[in-house]
Amino acid sequence: MAPAGTPAPVVDRLSADLKKILAEPEVKDALLKQGAIATWTSPAQTGTRIKAELAKWNTVIRDAGVKPD
């Protein structure tokens, strides 16, 4: 994740570096010990996933009638 408006070359560099880091066995092992599985997705895939999650949970909240306190 990066702030909105982050230049594409910066996002691409961060994404490439993250992909390399997540492929390192030590990082995978450390995350696995914490119950996390290291997976990399592209910025576009991440954006699509976030939009889908927002839509899903907005529907759940609306249908359940959840209101803020």
N, CA, C and O atoms as a printed pandas DataFrame, in Angstrom:
     atom_number atom_name residue_name chain_id  residue_number  x_coord  y_coord  z_coord
0              1         N          MET        A               1    0.847   -1.170    0.000
1              2        CA          MET        A               1    0.000    0.000    0.000
2              3         C          MET        A               1    0.891    1.231    0.000
3              4         O          MET        A               1    1.962    1.250    0.608
4              5         N          ALA        A               2    0.433    2.234   -0.681
5              6        CA          ALA        A               2    1.123    3.516   -0.740
6              7         C          ALA        A               2    0.045    4.598   -0.822
7              8         O          ALA        A               2   -1.086    4.318   -1.219
8              9         N          PRO        A               3    0.386    5.810   -0.455
9             10        CA          PRO        A               3   -0.606    6.879   -0.527
10            11         C          PRO        A               3   -1.121    7.092   -1.950
11            12         O          PRO        A               3   -0.395    6.889   -2.923
12            13         N          ALA        A               4   -2.373    7.501   -2.053
13            14        CA          ALA        A               4   -2.935    7.829   -3.365
14            15         C          ALA        A               4   -2.048    8.869   -4.036
15            16         O          ALA        A               4   -1.545    9.786   -3.387
16            17         N          GLY        A               5   -1.864    8.716   -5.330
17            18        CA          GLY        A               5   -1.065    9.662   -6.079
18            19         C          GLY        A               5    0.423    9.351   -6.094
19            20         O          GLY        A               5    1.203   10.101   -6.680
20            21         N          THR        A               6    0.827    8.259   -5.461
21            22        CA          THR        A               6    2.239    7.869   -5.509
22            23         C          THR        A               6    2.587    7.584   -6.963
23            24         O          THR        A               6    1.870    6.839   -7.630
24            25         N          PRO        A               7    3.666    8.159   -7.463
25            26        CA          PRO        A               7    4.025    7.949   -8.877
26            27         C          PRO        A               7    4.193    6.464   -9.206
27            28         O          PRO        A               7    4.710    5.694   -8.397
28            29         N          ALA        A               8    3.753    6.076  -10.391
29            30        CA          ALA        A               8    3.811    4.676  -10.826
30            31         C          ALA        A               8    5.211    4.077  -10.720
31            32         O          ALA        A               8    5.335    2.929  -10.293
32            33         N          PRO        A               9    6.273    4.798  -11.090
33            34        CA          PRO        A               9    7.598    4.191  -10.957
34            35         C          PRO        A               9    7.954    3.847   -9.507
35            36         O          PRO        A               9    8.661    2.870   -9.258
36            37         N          VAL        A              10    7.476    4.630   -8.571
37            38        CA          VAL        A              10    7.733    4.358   -7.149
38            39         C          VAL        A              10    6.950    3.118   -6.718
39            40         O          VAL        A              10    7.488    2.249   -6.031
40            41         N          VAL        A              11    5.688    3.037   -7.118
41            42        CA          VAL        A              11    4.865    1.872   -6.797
42            43         C          VAL        A              11    5.489    0.614   -7.400
43            44         O          VAL        A              11    5.564   -0.426   -6.746
44            45         N          ASP        A              12    5.932    0.720   -8.640
45            46        CA          ASP        A              12    6.553   -0.434   -9.303
46            47         C          ASP        A              12    7.813   -0.886   -8.569
47            48         O          ASP        A              12    8.037   -2.084   -8.396
48            49         N          ARG        A              13    8.621    0.058   -8.143
49            50        CA          ARG        A              13    9.852   -0.286   -7.417
50            51         C          ARG        A              13    9.539   -0.938   -6.080
51            52         O          ARG        A              13   10.136   -1.954   -5.723
52            53         N          LEU        A              14    8.605   -0.356   -5.342
53            54        CA          LEU        A              14    8.209   -0.934   -4.060
54            55         C          LEU        A              14    7.658   -2.345   -4.246
55            56         O          LEU        A              14    7.971   -3.250   -3.472
56            57         N          SER        A              15    6.848   -2.519   -5.264
57            58        CA          SER        A              15    6.255   -3.818   -5.532
58            59         C          SER        A              15    7.318   -4.852   -5.880
59            60         O          SER        A              15    7.285   -5.975   -5.376
60            61         N          ALA        A              16    8.251   -4.481   -6.730
61            62        CA          ALA        A              16    9.326   -5.394   -7.117
62            63         C          ALA        A              16   10.187   -5.768   -5.913
63            64         O          ALA        A              16   10.550   -6.931   -5.739
64            65         N          ASP        A              17   10.508   -4.787   -5.094
65            66        CA          ASP        A              17   11.321   -5.067   -3.904
66            67         C          ASP        A              17   10.568   -5.965   -2.923
67            68         O          ASP        A              17   11.154   -6.876   -2.337
68            69         N          LEU        A              18    9.278   -5.710   -2.744
69            70        CA          LEU        A              18    8.479   -6.536   -1.847
70            71         C          LEU        A              18    8.417   -7.974   -2.351
71            72         O          LEU        A              18    8.499   -8.916   -1.563
72            73         N          LYS        A              19    8.274   -8.138   -3.650
73            74        CA          LYS        A              19    8.236   -9.481   -4.230
74            75         C          LYS        A              19    9.527  -10.244   -3.925
75            76         O          LYS        A              19    9.491  -11.424   -3.575
76            77         N          LYS        A              20   10.657   -9.564   -4.060
77            78        CA          LYS        A              20   11.947  -10.194   -3.763
78            79         C          LYS        A              20   12.050  -10.566   -2.281
79            80         O          LYS        A              20   12.487  -11.665   -1.938
80            81         N          ILE        A              21   11.650   -9.656   -1.421
81            82        CA          ILE        A              21   11.737   -9.879    0.021
82            83         C          ILE        A              21   10.855  -11.054    0.446
83            84         O          ILE        A              21   11.278  -11.901    1.233
84            85         N          LEU        A              22    9.641  -11.099   -0.072
85            86        CA          LEU        A              22    8.721  -12.164    0.312
86            87         C          LEU        A              22    9.154  -13.539   -0.208
87            88         O          LEU        A              22    8.669  -14.565    0.269
88            89         N          ALA        A              23   10.060  -13.558   -1.176
89            90        CA          ALA        A              23   10.559  -14.824   -1.714
90            91         C          ALA        A              23   11.720  -15.379   -0.886
91            92         O          ALA        A              23   12.119  -16.528   -1.074
92            93         N          GLU        A              24   12.259  -14.578    0.021
93            94        CA          GLU        A              24   13.391  -15.026    0.830
94            95         C          GLU        A              24   12.918  -16.040    1.874
95            96         O          GLU        A              24   11.953  -15.790    2.597
96            97         N          PRO        A              25   13.601  -17.184    1.948
97            98        CA          PRO        A              25   13.187  -18.225    2.901
98            99         C          PRO        A              25   13.100  -17.733    4.345
99           100         O          PRO        A              25   12.193  -18.125    5.079
100          101         N          GLU        A              26   14.034  -16.880    4.753
101          102        CA          GLU        A              26   14.005  -16.392    6.139
102          103         C          GLU        A              26   12.746  -15.588    6.413
103          104         O          GLU        A              26   12.160  -15.689    7.491
104          105         N          VAL        A              27   12.335  -14.799    5.449
105          106        CA          VAL        A              27   11.131  -13.982    5.612
106          107         C          VAL        A              27    9.903  -14.881    5.638
107          108         O          VAL        A              27    9.024  -14.717    6.485
108          109         N          LYS        A              28    9.845  -15.839    4.701
109          110        CA          LYS        A              28    8.719  -16.777    4.677
110          111         C          LYS        A              28    8.600  -17.507    6.011
111          112         O          LYS        A              28    7.510  -17.628    6.570
112          113         N          ASP        A              29    9.728  -17.990    6.510
113          114        CA          ASP        A              29    9.722  -18.725    7.774
114          115         C          ASP        A              29    9.277  -17.849    8.943
115          116         O          ASP        A              29    8.478  -18.276    9.776
116          117         N          ALA        A              30    9.794  -16.632    9.002
117          118        CA          ALA        A              30    9.427  -15.718   10.094
118          119         C          ALA        A              30    7.935  -15.414   10.064
119          120         O          ALA        A              30    7.286  -15.396   11.110
120          121         N          LEU        A              31    7.390  -15.178    8.887
121          122        CA          LEU        A              31    5.960  -14.900    8.777
122          123         C          LEU        A              31    5.134  -16.128    9.126
123          124         O          LEU        A              31    4.111  -16.026    9.803
124          125         N          LEU        A              32    5.580  -17.291    8.661
125          126        CA          LEU        A              32    4.860  -18.519    8.950
126          127         C          LEU        A              32    4.801  -18.791   10.450
127          128         O          LEU        A              32    3.785  -19.273   10.953
128          129         N          LYS        A              33    5.878  -18.488   11.164
129          130        CA          LYS        A              33    5.892  -18.663   12.617
130          131         C          LYS        A              33    4.873  -17.763   13.309
131          132         O          LYS        A              33    4.442  -18.040   14.429
132          133         N          GLN        A              34    4.495  -16.683   12.629
133          134        CA          GLN        A              34    3.496  -15.764   13.173
134          135         C          GLN        A              34    2.093  -16.078   12.646
135          136         O          GLN        A              34    1.131  -15.369   12.943
136          137         N          GLY        A              35    1.995  -17.154   11.858
137          138        CA          GLY        A              35    0.696  -17.556   11.331
138          139         C          GLY        A              35    0.330  -16.905   10.018
139          140         O          GLY        A              35   -0.825  -16.978    9.597
140          141         N          ALA        A              36    1.286  -16.270    9.360
141          142        CA          ALA        A              36    1.024  -15.603    8.088
142          143         C          ALA        A              36    1.730  -16.347    6.960
143          144         O          ALA        A              36    2.810  -16.907    7.151
144          145         N          ILE        A              37    1.119  -16.345    5.803
145          146        CA          ILE        A              37    1.720  -16.953    4.629
146          147         C          ILE        A              37    2.103  -15.825    3.672
147          148         O          ILE        A              37    1.269  -15.004    3.289
148          149         N          ALA        A              38    3.372  -15.803    3.299
149          150        CA          ALA        A              38    3.883  -14.743    2.421
150          151         C          ALA        A              38    3.405  -14.964    1.001
151          152         O          ALA        A              38    3.744  -15.963    0.368
152          153         N          THR        A              39    2.623  -14.035    0.511
153          154        CA          THR        A              39    2.209  -14.059   -0.888
154          155         C          THR        A              39    2.312  -12.663   -1.460
155          156         O          THR        A              39    2.043  -11.669   -0.785
156          157         N          TRP        A              40    2.702  -12.611   -2.697
157          158        CA          TRP        A              40    2.813  -11.339   -3.392
158          159         C          TRP        A              40    1.737  -11.271   -4.443
159          160         O          TRP        A              40    1.463  -12.255   -5.130
160          161         N          THR        A              41    1.128  -10.110   -4.571
161          162        CA          THR        A              41    0.225   -9.848   -5.686
162          163         C          THR        A              41    0.587   -8.483   -6.252
163          164         O          THR        A              41    1.159   -7.636   -5.566
164          165         N          SER        A              42    0.245   -8.296   -7.498
165          166        CA          SER        A              42    0.558   -7.030   -8.156
166          167         C          SER        A              42   -0.282   -5.910   -7.557
167          168         O          SER        A              42   -1.304   -6.170   -6.921
168          169         N          PRO        A              43    0.143   -4.669   -7.756
169          170        CA          PRO        A              43   -0.678   -3.552   -7.277
170          171         C          PRO        A              43   -2.103   -3.595   -7.854
171          172         O          PRO        A              43   -3.064   -3.286   -7.149
172          173         N          ALA        A              44   -2.239   -3.972   -9.113
173          174        CA          ALA        A              44   -3.573   -4.042   -9.721
174          175         C          ALA        A              44   -4.415   -5.128   -9.057
175          176         O          ALA        A              44   -5.592   -4.912   -8.770
176          177         N          GLN        A              45   -3.811   -6.306   -8.811
177          178        CA          GLN        A              45   -4.539   -7.387   -8.141
178          179         C          GLN        A              45   -4.942   -6.979   -6.731
179          180         O          GLN        A              45   -6.048   -7.284   -6.283
180          181         N          THR        A              46   -4.060   -6.300   -6.043
181          182        CA          THR        A              46   -4.366   -5.841   -4.692
182          183         C          THR        A              46   -5.533   -4.861   -4.706
183          184         O          THR        A              46   -6.434   -4.951   -3.872
184          185         N          GLY        A              47   -5.517   -3.932   -5.646
185          186        CA          GLY        A              47   -6.613   -2.969   -5.766
186          187         C          GLY        A              47   -7.945   -3.642   -6.036
187          188         O          GLY        A              47   -8.968   -3.272   -5.461
188          189         N          THR        A              48   -7.925   -4.631   -6.913
189          190        CA          THR        A              48   -9.145   -5.381   -7.224
190          191         C          THR        A              48   -9.655   -6.109   -5.989
191          192         O          THR        A              48  -10.856   -6.117   -5.721
192          193         N          ARG        A              49   -8.746   -6.719   -5.238
193          194        CA          ARG        A              49   -9.133   -7.453   -4.022
194          195         C          ARG        A              49   -9.730   -6.519   -2.982
195          196         O          ARG        A              49  -10.733   -6.851   -2.350
196          197         N          ILE        A              50   -9.121   -5.356   -2.801
197          198        CA          ILE        A              50   -9.618   -4.397   -1.823
198          199         C          ILE        A              50  -11.014   -3.926   -2.207
199          200         O          ILE        A              50  -11.894   -3.841   -1.350
200          201         N          LYS        A              51  -11.228   -3.619   -3.481
201          202        CA          LYS        A              51  -12.558   -3.178   -3.933
202          203         C          LYS        A              51  -13.601   -4.266   -3.692
203          204         O          LYS        A              51  -14.718   -3.974   -3.265
204          205         N          ALA        A              52  -13.239   -5.515   -3.963
205          206        CA          ALA        A              52  -14.170   -6.624   -3.751
206          207         C          ALA        A              52  -14.490   -6.791   -2.269
207          208         O          ALA        A              52  -15.646   -7.015   -1.909
208          209         N          GLU        A              53  -13.483   -6.684   -1.407
209          210        CA          GLU        A              53  -13.705   -6.805    0.034
210          211         C          GLU        A              53  -14.595   -5.670    0.549
211          212         O          GLU        A              53  -15.492   -5.902    1.360
212          213         N          LEU        A              54  -14.352   -4.460    0.085
213          214        CA          LEU        A              54  -15.196   -3.335    0.503
214          215         C          LEU        A              54  -16.642   -3.553    0.103
215          216         O          LEU        A              54  -17.553   -3.327    0.901
216          217         N          ALA        A              55  -16.857   -3.991   -1.133
217          218        CA          ALA        A              55  -18.222   -4.242   -1.602
218          219         C          ALA        A              55  -18.885   -5.330   -0.767
219          220         O          ALA        A              55  -20.041   -5.192   -0.369
220          221         N          LYS        A              56  -18.154   -6.415   -0.500
221          222        CA          LYS        A              56  -18.709   -7.527    0.276
222          223         C          LYS        A              56  -19.107   -7.064    1.674
223          224         O          LYS        A              56  -20.224   -7.325    2.121
224          225         N          TRP        A              57  -18.205   -6.384    2.361
225          226        CA          TRP        A              57  -18.489   -5.992    3.741
226          227         C          TRP        A              57  -19.497   -4.860    3.832
227          228         O          TRP        A              57  -20.232   -4.768    4.815
228          229         N          ASN        A              58  -19.546   -4.000    2.829
229          230        CA          ASN        A              58  -20.609   -2.985    2.811
230          231         C          ASN        A              58  -21.969   -3.653    2.734
231          232         O          ASN        A              58  -22.909   -3.230    3.406
232          233         N          THR        A              59  -22.080   -4.697    1.915
233          234        CA          THR        A              59  -23.335   -5.442    1.794
234          235         C          THR        A              59  -23.682   -6.127    3.111
235          236         O          THR        A              59  -24.828   -6.058    3.558
236          237         N          VAL        A              60  -22.714   -6.782    3.736
237          238        CA          VAL        A              60  -22.956   -7.465    5.014
238          239         C          VAL        A              60  -23.434   -6.463    6.062
239          240         O          VAL        A              60  -24.404   -6.721    6.775
240          241         N          ILE        A              61  -22.769   -5.344    6.154
241          242        CA          ILE        A              61  -23.126   -4.325    7.152
242          243         C          ILE        A              61  -24.513   -3.768    6.875
243          244         O          ILE        A              61  -25.325   -3.625    7.789
244          245         N          ARG        A              62  -24.784   -3.452    5.614
245          246        CA          ARG        A              62  -26.111   -2.910    5.251
246          247         C          ARG        A              62  -27.198   -3.929    5.545
247          248         O          ARG        A              62  -28.206   -3.597    6.170
248          249         N          ASP        A              63  -27.003   -5.180    5.098
249          250        CA          ASP        A              63  -28.032   -6.208    5.282
250          251         C          ASP        A              63  -28.266   -6.547    6.749
251          252         O          ASP        A              63  -29.376   -6.912    7.135
252          253         N          ALA        A              64  -27.223   -6.428    7.565
253          254        CA          ALA        A              64  -27.356   -6.726    8.989
254          255         C          ALA        A              64  -27.901   -5.534    9.767
255          256         O          ALA        A              64  -28.237   -5.658   10.944
256          257         N          GLY        A              65  -27.988   -4.390    9.116
257          258        CA          GLY        A              65  -28.505   -3.208    9.792
258          259         C          GLY        A              65  -27.547   -2.661   10.840
259          260         O          GLY        A              65  -27.979   -2.025   11.801
260          261         N          VAL        A              66  -26.271   -2.899   10.669
261          262        CA          VAL        A              66  -25.273   -2.424   11.628
262          263         C          VAL        A              66  -25.198   -0.895   11.568
263          264         O          VAL        A              66  -25.123   -0.304   10.491
264          265         N          LYS        A              67  -25.220   -0.281   12.730
265          266        CA          LYS        A              67  -25.121    1.179   12.838
266          267         C          LYS        A              67  -23.990    1.536   13.795
267          268         O          LYS        A              67  -23.761    0.818   14.769
268          269         N          PRO        A              68  -23.282    2.626   13.539
269          270        CA          PRO        A              68  -22.220    3.021   14.476
270          271         C          PRO        A              68  -22.824    3.501   15.788
271          272         O          PRO        A              68  -23.934    4.032   15.816
272          273         N          ASP        A              69  -22.088    3.309   16.863
273          274        CA          ASP        A              69  -22.546    3.789   18.173
274          275         C          ASP        A              69  -22.378    5.281   18.283
275          276         O          ASP        A              69  -22.709    5.865   19.314
